Amino acid sequence: MQDAVVAEIRSRLEQLARRERVTIAFAIESGSRAWGFPSPDSDYDCRFVFVRPLAETYTLFPARDVLEEPLTEVFDINGWELSKAIRLLLKGNAVILEWLNSPHAYGEVPGFRDAMLALAGQVGDRNLIGRHYYYLCREHVGRCFRDPETTALKKLFYLLRPLFAVQWLDAHPDAVYPPMNFHALRAGIDIPAAVTDEIDTLLARKAETRELGEGRIPPVLASYALQAYDRAGHWRRAVAVDQERQVLADRFWREWTERLAPSGLAVRPARAD
């Protein structure tokens, strides 16, 4: 994390908050830097959750629930409105959980992340979260094994991370969600030594080179990934969100919206769609 880049991201977030008239509840680094396997040329994936003024929140014509900065080779900055983040949490989308657990914060309202993590422990459904990671596995299995002789090798990490997540959930039946960090996931499951050696070799290369390039998936990794993916098929099942969880989530949304909403602002004109 380069100090100059971090300072620039914080400056851009401050400008965005003023321009859009929002409060940023928290902003963190996501992507490979937070997951634990960056490359020298990894961009910065800043993610945030924001709250609009009450007049723009309690309306029949709400503004967009996503905000973003123009994408560049260095900066990828975007965020969700709080209601969107909570609805996706209820549906088992693990992205917001990863944001909440990121080790790199650009800024946050004191107490907010802890409060939302506590909510996640109450309303998060491990079955839905496991399902999220299973289908992420399926997506990356398709990408990596479309042509296993000429796969972009860095994509293997985007397959292994959700694969380790479902294995971690299998190994920790009382947990609601797995760690976001790749190394913490590895530490919490049993992985054959030969597989560990291959992963360590690729990690070392990825940390030193700008591009791993294309090549054949190491056979020991290919065999392990496909067998583990087959065993994870039970995560396709999901359960519906019960009413009690919706009530808790709605209560949290109302409380923090009222606490964080910018005040003294005029109503944004409705769009003529």
Secondary structure, DSSP 4 states (H G I P E B T S, - for coil): --HHHHHHHHHHHHHHHHHHT-EEEEEEEEHHHHHT---TT--EEEEEEEE--HHHHSSSS---SEEEPPP-SSEEEEEEEHHHHHHHHHTT-THHHHHHT-S-EEEE-TTHHHHHHHHHHHH--HHHHHHHHHHHHHHHHHHHTSSTTSEETTHHHHHHHHHHHHHHHHH-TT-SS--SSHHHHHHTS---HHHHHHHHHHHHHHHH-S---EEPPPHHHHHHHHHHHHHGGGGG---PPPHHHHHHHHHHHHHHHHHHS--S-PPPPPP--
